[in-house]
Amino acid sequence: MKLLAVDTGKTKTFAVVVSDSLEVAGSRVAGPADVSLEREVVLKNLKSSVEGALRDAGIGLDDVDLIVISWAGLDTRPDHELARRYAEEVGLPMSKVVIEHDAVTAFYAVTW
């Protein structure tokens, strides 16, 4: 199983591909992609980080089993809907995508 994990925020977007053995297969850092930013900025940085991590890992989206996006600024239902639209617009297969507020993923990161 391959996981593509993406952490978006107001300062940067970090994407990483992780293997079954929890080894990092590829990663990429791009600019910010908080939902409060301009659409073009969010799309450019989300796409750049995802494509870079996949390229670094030597795989494509078809090889990824799960995509989890930890997204800053998802405080309302419209924020969540906007984040989903952005993920769709950059070509992520939505059947594989889970989007969570970054506070939720931070909680699991420190309690797992």
Jmol script that loads the backbone (N, CA, C; Angstrom):
load data "model"
ATOM      1  N   MET A   1       0.847  -1.185   0.000  1.00  0.00           N
ATOM      2  CA  MET A   1       0.000   0.000   0.000  1.00  0.00           C
ATOM      3  C   MET A   1       0.884   1.236   0.000  1.00  0.00           C
ATOM      4  N   LYS A   2       0.527   2.191  -0.830  1.00  0.00           N
ATOM      5  CA  LYS A   2       1.255   3.452  -0.867  1.00  0.00           C
ATOM      6  C   LYS A   2       0.311   4.575  -0.444  1.00  0.00           C
ATOM      7  N   LEU A   3       0.809   5.427   0.432  1.00  0.00           N
ATOM      8  CA  LEU A   3       0.056   6.558   0.955  1.00  0.00           C
ATOM      9  C   LEU A   3       0.687   7.845   0.458  1.00  0.00           C
ATOM     10  N   LEU A   4      -0.149   8.749  -0.031  1.00  0.00           N
ATOM     11  CA  LEU A   4       0.287  10.108  -0.341  1.00  0.00           C
ATOM     12  C   LEU A   4      -0.320  10.994   0.734  1.00  0.00           C
ATOM     13  N   ALA A   5       0.531  11.575   1.565  1.00  0.00           N
ATOM     14  CA  ALA A   5       0.068  12.462   2.629  1.00  0.00           C
ATOM     15  C   ALA A   5       0.477  13.885   2.282  1.00  0.00           C
ATOM     16  N   VAL A   6      -0.463  14.814   2.439  1.00  0.00           N
ATOM     17  CA  VAL A   6      -0.209  16.213   2.097  1.00  0.00           C
ATOM     18  C   VAL A   6      -0.604  17.079   3.283  1.00  0.00           C
ATOM     19  N   ASP A   7       0.303  17.954   3.693  1.00  0.00           N
ATOM     20  CA  ASP A   7       0.028  18.905   4.765  1.00  0.00           C
ATOM     21  C   ASP A   7       0.042  20.299   4.156  1.00  0.00           C
ATOM     22  N   THR A   8      -1.106  20.968   4.191  1.00  0.00           N
ATOM     23  CA  THR A   8      -1.179  22.311   3.626  1.00  0.00           C
ATOM     24  C   THR A   8      -1.300  23.332   4.742  1.00  0.00           C
ATOM     25  N   GLY A   9      -0.815  24.516   4.476  1.00  0.00           N
ATOM     26  CA  GLY A   9      -0.896  25.572   5.478  1.00  0.00           C
ATOM     27  C   GLY A   9      -0.657  26.936   4.868  1.00  0.00           C
ATOM     28  N   LYS A  10      -0.495  27.919   5.734  1.00  0.00           N
ATOM     29  CA  LYS A  10      -0.304  29.296   5.284  1.00  0.00           C
ATOM     30  C   LYS A  10       1.139  29.605   4.929  1.00  0.00           C
ATOM     31  N   THR A  11       2.062  28.707   5.274  1.00  0.00           N
ATOM     32  CA  THR A  11       3.463  28.948   4.944  1.00  0.00           C
ATOM     33  C   THR A  11       4.007  27.999   3.889  1.00  0.00           C
ATOM     34  N   LYS A  12       3.506  26.749   3.882  1.00  0.00           N
ATOM     35  CA  LYS A  12       4.015  25.787   2.902  1.00  0.00           C
ATOM     36  C   LYS A  12       3.043  24.631   2.728  1.00  0.00           C
ATOM     37  N   THR A  13       3.293  23.856   1.675  1.00  0.00           N
ATOM     38  CA  THR A  13       2.565  22.620   1.416  1.00  0.00           C
ATOM     39  C   THR A  13       3.610  21.524   1.290  1.00  0.00           C
ATOM     40  N   PHE A  14       3.446  20.468   2.065  1.00  0.00           N
ATOM     41  CA  PHE A  14       4.416  19.378   2.092  1.00  0.00           C
ATOM     42  C   PHE A  14       3.711  18.082   1.723  1.00  0.00           C
ATOM     43  N   ALA A  15       4.177  17.437   0.673  1.00  0.00           N
ATOM     44  CA  ALA A  15       3.608  16.159   0.241  1.00  0.00           C
ATOM     45  C   ALA A  15       4.667  15.077   0.395  1.00  0.00           C
ATOM     46  N   VAL A  16       4.226  13.902   0.836  1.00  0.00           N
ATOM     47  CA  VAL A  16       5.146  12.792   1.029  1.00  0.00           C
ATOM     48  C   VAL A  16       4.460  11.491   0.609  1.00  0.00           C
ATOM     49  N   VAL A  17       5.214  10.635  -0.065  1.00  0.00           N
ATOM     50  CA  VAL A  17       4.742   9.301  -0.422  1.00  0.00           C
ATOM     51  C   VAL A  17       5.396   8.328   0.546  1.00  0.00           C
ATOM     52  N   VAL A  18       4.558   7.501   1.182  1.00  0.00           N
ATOM     53  CA  VAL A  18       5.037   6.555   2.185  1.00  0.00           C
ATOM     54  C   VAL A  18       4.706   5.138   1.722  1.00  0.00           C
ATOM     55  N   SER A  19       5.665   4.233   1.905  1.00  0.00           N
ATOM     56  CA  SER A  19       5.483   2.832   1.504  1.00  0.00           C
ATOM     57  C   SER A  19       4.817   2.029   2.617  1.00  0.00           C
ATOM     58  N   ASP A  20       4.550   0.750   2.322  1.00  0.00           N
ATOM     59  CA  ASP A  20       3.972  -0.171   3.318  1.00  0.00           C
ATOM     60  C   ASP A  20       4.788  -0.226   4.605  1.00  0.00           C
ATOM     61  N   SER A  21       6.086  -0.140   4.455  1.00  0.00           N
ATOM     62  CA  SER A  21       6.982  -0.250   5.612  1.00  0.00           C
ATOM     63  C   SER A  21       7.216   1.101   6.291  1.00  0.00           C
ATOM     64  N   LEU A  22       6.398   2.084   5.937  1.00  0.00           N
ATOM     65  CA  LEU A  22       6.461   3.444   6.489  1.00  0.00           C
ATOM     66  C   LEU A  22       7.750   4.176   6.140  1.00  0.00           C
ATOM     67  N   GLU A  23       8.366   3.782   5.040  1.00  0.00           N
ATOM     68  CA  GLU A  23       9.548   4.489   4.566  1.00  0.00           C
ATOM     69  C   GLU A  23       9.119   5.562   3.579  1.00  0.00           C
ATOM     70  N   VAL A  24       9.792   6.699   3.639  1.00  0.00           N
ATOM     71  CA  VAL A  24       9.498   7.796   2.719  1.00  0.00           C
ATOM     72  C   VAL A  24      10.074   7.449   1.356  1.00  0.00           C
ATOM     73  N   ALA A  25       9.198   7.385   0.355  1.00  0.00           N
ATOM     74  CA  ALA A  25       9.614   7.056  -1.005  1.00  0.00           C
ATOM     75  C   ALA A  25       9.852   8.315  -1.831  1.00  0.00           C
ATOM     76  N   GLY A  26       9.214   9.419  -1.447  1.00  0.00           N
ATOM     77  CA  GLY A  26       9.373  10.677  -2.165  1.00  0.00           C
ATOM     78  C   GLY A  26       8.702  11.801  -1.408  1.00  0.00           C
ATOM     79  N   SER A  27       9.193  13.009  -1.612  1.00  0.00           N
ATOM     80  CA  SER A  27       8.579  14.160  -0.944  1.00  0.00           C
ATOM     81  C   SER A  27       8.840  15.433  -1.733  1.00  0.00           C
ATOM     82  N   ARG A  28       8.034  16.441  -1.437  1.00  0.00           N
ATOM     83  CA  ARG A  28       8.206  17.740  -2.094  1.00  0.00           C
ATOM     84  C   ARG A  28       7.565  18.823  -1.242  1.00  0.00           C
ATOM     85  N   VAL A  29       8.225  19.962  -1.160  1.00  0.00           N
ATOM     86  CA  VAL A  29       7.695  21.134  -0.463  1.00  0.00           C
ATOM     87  C   VAL A  29       7.391  22.196  -1.506  1.00  0.00           C
ATOM     88  N   ALA A  30       6.232  22.826  -1.370  1.00  0.00           N
ATOM     89  CA  ALA A  30       5.840  23.933  -2.246  1.00  0.00           C
ATOM     90  C   ALA A  30       5.330  25.067  -1.359  1.00  0.00           C
ATOM     91  N   GLY A  31       4.873  26.118  -1.972  1.00  0.00           N
ATOM     92  CA  GLY A  31       4.366  27.270  -1.232  1.00  0.00           C
ATOM     93  C   GLY A  31       3.049  26.980  -0.533  1.00  0.00           C
ATOM     94  N   PRO A  32       2.452  27.990   0.075  1.00  0.00           N
ATOM     95  CA  PRO A  32       1.237  27.811   0.873  1.00  0.00           C
ATOM     96  C   PRO A  32       0.020  27.404   0.045  1.00  0.00           C
ATOM     97  N   ALA A  33      -0.930  26.707   0.711  1.00  0.00           N
ATOM     98  CA  ALA A  33      -2.172  26.302   0.038  1.00  0.00           C
ATOM     99  C   ALA A  33      -3.355  26.343   0.999  1.00  0.00           C
ATOM    100  N   ASP A  34      -3.329  27.249   1.952  1.00  0.00           N
ATOM    101  CA  ASP A  34      -4.467  27.423   2.860  1.00  0.00           C
ATOM    102  C   ASP A  34      -5.687  27.854   2.047  1.00  0.00           C
ATOM    103  N   VAL A  35      -6.870  27.377   2.425  1.00  0.00           N
ATOM    104  CA  VAL A  35      -8.073  27.684   1.641  1.00  0.00           C
ATOM    105  C   VAL A  35      -8.420  29.167   1.630  1.00  0.00           C
ATOM    106  N   SER A  36      -7.837  29.947   2.534  1.00  0.00           N
ATOM    107  CA  SER A  36      -8.115  31.386   2.559  1.00  0.00           C
ATOM    108  C   SER A  36      -7.316  32.149   1.504  1.00  0.00           C
ATOM    109  N   LEU A  37      -6.383  31.482   0.854  1.00  0.00           N
ATOM    110  CA  LEU A  37      -5.546  32.132  -0.160  1.00  0.00           C
ATOM    111  C   LEU A  37      -6.236  32.141  -1.518  1.00  0.00           C
ATOM    112  N   GLU A  38      -5.650  32.889  -2.457  1.00  0.00           N
ATOM    113  CA  GLU A  38      -6.210  32.956  -3.810  1.00  0.00           C
ATOM    114  C   GLU A  38      -6.188  31.575  -4.466  1.00  0.00           C
ATOM    115  N   ARG A  39      -7.227  31.298  -5.221  1.00  0.00           N
ATOM    116  CA  ARG A  39      -7.416  30.008  -5.879  1.00  0.00           C
ATOM    117  C   ARG A  39      -6.177  29.568  -6.659  1.00  0.00           C
ATOM    118  N   GLU A  40      -5.627  30.465  -7.469  1.00  0.00           N
ATOM    119  CA  GLU A  40      -4.485  30.116  -8.316  1.00  0.00           C
ATOM    120  C   GLU A  40      -3.276  29.701  -7.481  1.00  0.00           C
ATOM    121  N   VAL A  41      -3.076  30.374  -6.355  1.00  0.00           N
ATOM    122  CA  VAL A  41      -1.954  30.056  -5.465  1.00  0.00           C
ATOM    123  C   VAL A  41      -2.141  28.660  -4.874  1.00  0.00           C
ATOM    124  N   VAL A  42      -3.340  28.392  -4.385  1.00  0.00           N
ATOM    125  CA  VAL A  42      -3.637  27.087  -3.785  1.00  0.00           C
ATOM    126  C   VAL A  42      -3.435  25.971  -4.809  1.00  0.00           C
ATOM    127  N   LEU A  43      -4.011  26.132  -5.986  1.00  0.00           N
ATOM    128  CA  LEU A  43      -3.917  25.088  -7.011  1.00  0.00           C
ATOM    129  C   LEU A  43      -2.474  24.851  -7.442  1.00  0.00           C
ATOM    130  N   LYS A  44      -1.729  25.921  -7.657  1.00  0.00           N
ATOM    131  CA  LYS A  44      -0.336  25.795  -8.097  1.00  0.00           C
ATOM    132  C   LYS A  44       0.500  25.039  -7.067  1.00  0.00           C
ATOM    133  N   ASN A  45       0.368  25.405  -5.805  1.00  0.00           N
ATOM    134  CA  ASN A  45       1.202  24.796  -4.769  1.00  0.00           C
ATOM    135  C   ASN A  45       0.764  23.382  -4.410  1.00  0.00           C
ATOM    136  N   LEU A  46      -0.525  23.135  -4.405  1.00  0.00           N
ATOM    137  CA  LEU A  46      -1.013  21.778  -4.153  1.00  0.00           C
ATOM    138  C   LEU A  46      -0.529  20.841  -5.256  1.00  0.00           C
ATOM    139  N   LYS A  47      -0.711  21.266  -6.488  1.00  0.00           N
ATOM    140  CA  LYS A  47      -0.299  20.448  -7.638  1.00  0.00           C
ATOM    141  C   LYS A  47       1.213  20.223  -7.650  1.00  0.00           C
ATOM    142  N   SER A  48       1.965  21.273  -7.393  1.00  0.00           N
ATOM    143  CA  SER A  48       3.422  21.173  -7.402  1.00  0.00           C
ATOM    144  C   SER A  48       3.933  20.197  -6.348  1.00  0.00           C
ATOM    145  N   SER A  49       3.385  20.274  -5.149  1.00  0.00           N
ATOM    146  CA  SER A  49       3.853  19.381  -4.080  1.00  0.00           C
ATOM    147  C   SER A  49       3.488  17.927  -4.375  1.00  0.00           C
ATOM    148  N   VAL A  50       2.269  17.691  -4.824  1.00  0.00           N
ATOM    149  CA  VAL A  50       1.818  16.328  -5.120  1.00  0.00           C
ATOM    150  C   VAL A  50       2.614  15.736  -6.281  1.00  0.00           C
ATOM    151  N   GLU A  51       2.696  16.464  -7.376  1.00  0.00           N
ATOM    152  CA  GLU A  51       3.421  15.946  -8.543  1.00  0.00           C
ATOM    153  C   GLU A  51       4.896  15.718  -8.231  1.00  0.00           C
ATOM    154  N   GLY A  52       5.483  16.623  -7.457  1.00  0.00           N
ATOM    155  CA  GLY A  52       6.891  16.473  -7.100  1.00  0.00           C
ATOM    156  C   GLY A  52       7.151  15.249  -6.238  1.00  0.00           C
ATOM    157  N   ALA A  53       6.291  15.012  -5.257  1.00  0.00           N
ATOM    158  CA  ALA A  53       6.456  13.841  -4.385  1.00  0.00           C
ATOM    159  C   ALA A  53       6.290  12.547  -5.177  1.00  0.00           C
ATOM    160  N   LEU A  54       5.299  12.517  -6.060  1.00  0.00           N
ATOM    161  CA  LEU A  54       5.086  11.328  -6.892  1.00  0.00           C
ATOM    162  C   LEU A  54       6.276  11.092  -7.817  1.00  0.00           C
ATOM    163  N   ARG A  55       6.763  12.151  -8.431  1.00  0.00           N
ATOM    164  CA  ARG A  55       7.911  12.035  -9.330  1.00  0.00           C
ATOM    165  C   ARG A  55       9.142  11.552  -8.553  1.00  0.00           C
ATOM    166  N   ASP A  56       9.340  12.115  -7.368  1.00  0.00           N
ATOM    167  CA  ASP A  56      10.466  11.727  -6.519  1.00  0.00           C
ATOM    168  C   ASP A  56      10.386  10.241  -6.151  1.00  0.00           C
ATOM    169  N   ALA A  57       9.163   9.742  -5.957  1.00  0.00           N
ATOM    170  CA  ALA A  57       8.954   8.330  -5.611  1.00  0.00           C
ATOM    171  C   ALA A  57       8.978   7.422  -6.838  1.00  0.00           C
ATOM    172  N   GLY A  58       8.918   8.023  -8.021  1.00  0.00           N
ATOM    173  CA  GLY A  58       8.925   7.232  -9.251  1.00  0.00           C
ATOM    174  C   GLY A  58       7.618   6.518  -9.524  1.00  0.00           C
ATOM    175  N   ILE A  59       6.511   7.099  -9.059  1.00  0.00           N
ATOM    176  CA  ILE A  59       5.193   6.489  -9.258  1.00  0.00           C
ATOM    177  C   ILE A  59       4.202   7.533  -9.763  1.00  0.00           C
ATOM    178  N   GLY A  60       3.013   7.064 -10.130  1.00  0.00           N
ATOM    179  CA  GLY A  60       1.927   7.946 -10.541  1.00  0.00           C
ATOM    180  C   GLY A  60       0.760   7.832  -9.583  1.00  0.00           C
ATOM    181  N   LEU A  61      -0.252   8.640  -9.787  1.00  0.00           N
ATOM    182  CA  LEU A  61      -1.439   8.609  -8.925  1.00  0.00           C
ATOM    183  C   LEU A  61      -2.121   7.250  -8.919  1.00  0.00           C
ATOM    184  N   ASP A  62      -2.052   6.530 -10.035  1.00  0.00           N
ATOM    185  CA  ASP A  62      -2.673   5.202 -10.107  1.00  0.00           C
ATOM    186  C   ASP A  62      -2.035   4.213  -9.134  1.00  0.00           C
ATOM    187  N   ASP A  63      -0.782   4.472  -8.755  1.00  0.00           N
ATOM    188  CA  ASP A  63      -0.063   3.576  -7.845  1.00  0.00           C
ATOM    189  C   ASP A  63      -0.362   3.860  -6.375  1.00  0.00           C
ATOM    190  N   VAL A  64      -1.036   4.971  -6.104  1.00  0.00           N
ATOM    191  CA  VAL A  64      -1.333   5.381  -4.731  1.00  0.00           C
ATOM    192  C   VAL A  64      -2.671   4.778  -4.300  1.00  0.00           C
ATOM    193  N   ASP A  65      -2.689   4.211  -3.098  1.00  0.00           N
ATOM    194  CA  ASP A  65      -3.910   3.588  -2.576  1.00  0.00           C
ATOM    195  C   ASP A  65      -4.764   4.549  -1.756  1.00  0.00           C
ATOM    196  N   LEU A  66      -4.128   5.506  -1.093  1.00  0.00           N
ATOM    197  CA  LEU A  66      -4.841   6.436  -0.223  1.00  0.00           C
ATOM    198  C   LEU A  66      -4.147   7.786  -0.249  1.00  0.00           C
ATOM    199  N   ILE A  67      -4.948   8.845  -0.294  1.00  0.00           N
ATOM    200  CA  ILE A  67      -4.430  10.213  -0.263  1.00  0.00           C
ATOM    201  C   ILE A  67      -5.088  10.916   0.920  1.00  0.00           C
ATOM    202  N   VAL A  68      -4.268  11.360   1.862  1.00  0.00           N
ATOM    203  CA  VAL A  68      -4.781  12.074   3.027  1.00  0.00           C
ATOM    204  C   VAL A  68      -4.231  13.489   2.993  1.00  0.00           C
ATOM    205  N   ILE A  69      -5.141  14.456   3.051  1.00  0.00           N
ATOM    206  CA  ILE A  69      -4.730  15.858   3.050  1.00  0.00           C
ATOM    207  C   ILE A  69      -5.093  16.472   4.392  1.00  0.00           C
ATOM    208  N   SER A  70      -4.079  16.948   5.083  1.00  0.00           N
ATOM    209  CA  SER A  70      -4.249  17.686   6.327  1.00  0.00           C
ATOM    210  C   SER A  70      -4.280  19.158   5.929  1.00  0.00           C
ATOM    211  N   TRP A  71      -5.460  19.767   6.008  1.00  0.00           N
ATOM    212  CA  TRP A  71      -5.645  21.088   5.403  1.00  0.00           C
ATOM    213  C   TRP A  71      -5.930  22.145   6.459  1.00  0.00           C
ATOM    214  N   ALA A  72      -5.097  23.153   6.510  1.00  0.00           N
ATOM    215  CA  ALA A  72      -5.295  24.261   7.450  1.00  0.00           C
ATOM    216  C   ALA A  72      -6.485  25.112   7.017  1.00  0.00           C
ATOM    217  N   GLY A  73      -7.178  25.657   7.990  1.00  0.00           N
ATOM    218  CA  GLY A  73      -8.234  26.621   7.702  1.00  0.00           C
ATOM    219  C   GLY A  73      -9.592  26.048   7.372  1.00  0.00           C
ATOM    220  N   LEU A  74      -9.796  24.760   7.581  1.00  0.00           N
ATOM    221  CA  LEU A  74     -11.097  24.160   7.267  1.00  0.00           C
ATOM    222  C   LEU A  74     -12.031  24.310   8.461  1.00  0.00           C
ATOM    223  N   ASP A  75     -12.570  25.490   8.628  1.00  0.00           N
ATOM    224  CA  ASP A  75     -13.383  25.778   9.808  1.00  0.00           C
ATOM    225  C   ASP A  75     -14.882  25.690   9.567  1.00  0.00           C
ATOM    226  N   THR A  76     -15.305  25.674   8.315  1.00  0.00           N
ATOM    227  CA  THR A  76     -16.734  25.639   8.000  1.00  0.00           C
ATOM    228  C   THR A  76     -16.997  24.606   6.905  1.00  0.00           C
ATOM    229  N   ARG A  77     -18.254  24.263   6.728  1.00  0.00           N
ATOM    230  CA  ARG A  77     -18.632  23.341   5.645  1.00  0.00           C
ATOM    231  C   ARG A  77     -18.209  23.897   4.275  1.00  0.00           C
ATOM    232  N   PRO A  78     -18.428  25.199   3.998  1.00  0.00           N
ATOM    233  CA  PRO A  78     -17.954  25.732   2.717  1.00  0.00           C
ATOM    234  C   PRO A  78     -16.434  25.604   2.543  1.00  0.00           C
ATOM    235  N   ASP A  79     -15.672  25.720   3.634  1.00  0.00           N
ATOM    236  CA  ASP A  79     -14.220  25.524   3.546  1.00  0.00           C
ATOM    237  C   ASP A  79     -13.902  24.100   3.098  1.00  0.00           C
ATOM    238  N   HIS A  80     -14.589  23.127   3.680  1.00  0.00           N
ATOM    239  CA  HIS A  80     -14.385  21.719   3.307  1.00  0.00           C
ATOM    240  C   HIS A  80     -14.764  21.485   1.844  1.00  0.00           C
ATOM    241  N   GLU A  81     -15.864  22.072   1.418  1.00  0.00           N
ATOM    242  CA  GLU A  81     -16.299  21.918   0.026  1.00  0.00           C
ATOM    243  C   GLU A  81     -15.287  22.537  -0.928  1.00  0.00           C
ATOM    244  N   LEU A  82     -14.747  23.688  -0.551  1.00  0.00           N
ATOM    245  CA  LEU A  82     -13.740  24.347  -1.375  1.00  0.00           C
ATOM    246  C   LEU A  82     -12.479  23.484  -1.469  1.00  0.00           C
ATOM    247  N   ALA A  83     -12.053  22.927  -0.363  1.00  0.00           N
ATOM    248  CA  ALA A  83     -10.874  22.058  -0.359  1.00  0.00           C
ATOM    249  C   ALA A  83     -11.086  20.850  -1.273  1.00  0.00           C
ATOM    250  N   ARG A  84     -12.263  20.254  -1.222  1.00  0.00           N
ATOM    251  CA  ARG A  84     -12.561  19.117  -2.103  1.00  0.00           C
ATOM    252  C   ARG A  84     -12.507  19.541  -3.574  1.00  0.00           C
ATOM    253  N   ARG A  85     -13.056  20.714  -3.878  1.00  0.00           N
ATOM    254  CA  ARG A  85     -13.010  21.198  -5.266  1.00  0.00           C
ATOM    255  C   ARG A  85     -11.566  21.400  -5.721  1.00  0.00           C
ATOM    256  N   TYR A  86     -10.746  21.980  -4.858  1.00  0.00           N
ATOM    257  CA  TYR A  86      -9.338  22.173  -5.212  1.00  0.00           C
ATOM    258  C   TYR A  86      -8.655  20.826  -5.463  1.00  0.00           C
ATOM    259  N   ALA A  87      -8.908  19.853  -4.611  1.00  0.00           N
ATOM    260  CA  ALA A  87      -8.305  18.526  -4.791  1.00  0.00           C
ATOM    261  C   ALA A  87      -8.737  17.917  -6.122  1.00  0.00           C
ATOM    262  N   GLU A  88     -10.008  18.079  -6.450  1.00  0.00           N
ATOM    263  CA  GLU A  88     -10.513  17.587  -7.744  1.00  0.00           C
ATOM    264  C   GLU A  88      -9.857  18.321  -8.902  1.00  0.00           C
ATOM    265  N   GLU A  89      -9.738  19.640  -8.772  1.00  0.00           N
ATOM    266  CA  GLU A  89      -9.183  20.453  -9.861  1.00  0.00           C
ATOM    267  C   GLU A  89      -7.743  20.100 -10.186  1.00  0.00           C
ATOM    268  N   VAL A  90      -6.974  19.651  -9.201  1.00  0.00           N
ATOM    269  CA  VAL A  90      -5.592  19.271  -9.497  1.00  0.00           C
ATOM    270  C   VAL A  90      -5.491  17.812  -9.942  1.00  0.00           C
ATOM    271  N   GLY A  91      -6.640  17.150 -10.077  1.00  0.00           N
ATOM    272  CA  GLY A  91      -6.656  15.810 -10.651  1.00  0.00           C
ATOM    273  C   GLY A  91      -6.549  14.660  -9.672  1.00  0.00           C
ATOM    274  N   LEU A  92      -6.764  14.918  -8.392  1.00  0.00           N
ATOM    275  CA  LEU A  92      -6.704  13.819  -7.436  1.00  0.00           C
ATOM    276  C   LEU A  92      -7.941  12.939  -7.570  1.00  0.00           C
ATOM    277  N   PRO A  93      -7.766  11.618  -7.537  1.00  0.00           N
ATOM    278  CA  PRO A  93      -8.909  10.703  -7.627  1.00  0.00           C
ATOM    279  C   PRO A  93      -9.683  10.730  -6.306  1.00  0.00           C
ATOM    280  N   MET A  94     -10.827  11.379  -6.293  1.00  0.00           N
ATOM    281  CA  MET A  94     -11.545  11.662  -5.055  1.00  0.00           C
ATOM    282  C   MET A  94     -11.998  10.406  -4.313  1.00  0.00           C
ATOM    283  N   SER A  95     -12.088   9.282  -4.999  1.00  0.00           N
ATOM    284  CA  SER A  95     -12.449   8.035  -4.314  1.00  0.00           C
ATOM    285  C   SER A  95     -11.341   7.579  -3.359  1.00  0.00           C
ATOM    286  N   LYS A  96     -10.145   8.124  -3.525  1.00  0.00           N
ATOM    287  CA  LYS A  96      -9.010   7.764  -2.673  1.00  0.00           C
ATOM    288  C   LYS A  96      -8.659   8.858  -1.664  1.00  0.00           C
ATOM    289  N   VAL A  97      -9.373   9.981  -1.696  1.00  0.00           N
ATOM    290  CA  VAL A  97      -8.979  11.169  -0.929  1.00  0.00           C
ATOM    291  C   VAL A  97      -9.751  11.295   0.377  1.00  0.00           C
ATOM    292  N   VAL A  98      -9.001  11.571   1.448  1.00  0.00           N
ATOM    293  CA  VAL A  98      -9.566  11.936   2.747  1.00  0.00           C
ATOM    294  C   VAL A  98      -8.997  13.307   3.089  1.00  0.00           C
ATOM    295  N   ILE A  99      -9.881  14.251   3.414  1.00  0.00           N
ATOM    296  CA  ILE A  99      -9.441  15.596   3.779  1.00  0.00           C
ATOM    297  C   ILE A  99      -9.857  15.864   5.218  1.00  0.00           C
ATOM    298  N   GLU A 100      -8.890  16.278   6.041  1.00  0.00           N
ATOM    299  CA  GLU A 100      -9.148  16.582   7.447  1.00  0.00           C
ATOM    300  C   GLU A 100      -8.565  17.944   7.806  1.00  0.00           C
ATOM    301  N   HIS A 101      -9.162  18.573   8.796  1.00  0.00           N
ATOM    302  CA  HIS A 101      -8.602  19.802   9.361  1.00  0.00           C
ATOM    303  C   HIS A 101      -7.234  19.455   9.939  1.00  0.00           C
ATOM    304  N   ASP A 102      -6.280  20.354   9.814  1.00  0.00           N
ATOM    305  CA  ASP A 102      -4.934  20.032  10.285  1.00  0.00           C
ATOM    306  C   ASP A 102      -4.857  19.819  11.799  1.00  0.00           C
ATOM    307  N   ALA A 103      -5.795  20.356  12.549  1.00  0.00           N
ATOM    308  CA  ALA A 103      -5.809  20.106  13.995  1.00  0.00           C
ATOM    309  C   ALA A 103      -6.118  18.639  14.293  1.00  0.00           C
ATOM    310  N   VAL A 104      -6.962  18.028  13.483  1.00  0.00           N
ATOM    311  CA  VAL A 104      -7.292  16.607  13.660  1.00  0.00           C
ATOM    312  C   VAL A 104      -6.071  15.744  13.373  1.00  0.00           C
ATOM    313  N   THR A 105      -5.394  16.024  12.286  1.00  0.00           N
ATOM    314  CA  THR A 105      -4.220  15.216  11.949  1.00  0.00           C
ATOM    315  C   THR A 105      -3.089  15.466  12.947  1.00  0.00           C
ATOM    316  N   ALA A 106      -2.964  16.673  13.458  1.00  0.00           N
ATOM    317  CA  ALA A 106      -1.948  16.957  14.481  1.00  0.00           C
ATOM    318  C   ALA A 106      -2.227  16.148  15.742  1.00  0.00           C
ATOM    319  N   PHE A 107      -3.493  16.052  16.126  1.00  0.00           N
ATOM    320  CA  PHE A 107      -3.868  15.264  17.297  1.00  0.00           C
ATOM    321  C   PHE A 107      -3.434  13.813  17.127  1.00  0.00           C
ATOM    322  N   TYR A 108      -3.746  13.230  15.977  1.00  0.00           N
ATOM    323  CA  TYR A 108      -3.375  11.834  15.750  1.00  0.00           C
ATOM    324  C   TYR A 108      -1.864  11.661  15.644  1.00  0.00           C
ATOM    325  N   ALA A 109      -1.184  12.657  15.129  1.00  0.00           N
ATOM    326  CA  ALA A 109       0.270  12.561  15.003  1.00  0.00           C
ATOM    327  C   ALA A 109       0.952  12.458  16.365  1.00  0.00           C
ATOM    328  N   VAL A 110       0.407  13.130  17.366  1.00  0.00           N
ATOM    329  CA  VAL A 110       1.051  13.110  18.683  1.00  0.00           C
ATOM    330  C   VAL A 110       0.487  12.043  19.616  1.00  0.00           C
ATOM    331  N   THR A 111      -0.609  11.389  19.224  1.00  0.00           N
ATOM    332  CA  THR A 111      -1.191  10.370  20.097  1.00  0.00           C
ATOM    333  C   THR A 111      -1.086   8.965  19.528  1.00  0.00           C
ATOM    334  N   TRP A 112      -0.581   8.832  18.327  1.00  0.00           N
ATOM    335  CA  TRP A 112      -0.508   7.527  17.684  1.00  0.00           C
ATOM    336  C   TRP A 112       0.629   6.715  18.207  1.00  0.00           C
TER     337      TRP A 112
END
end "model"
wireframe off; spacefill off
backbone 0.3
color backbone group
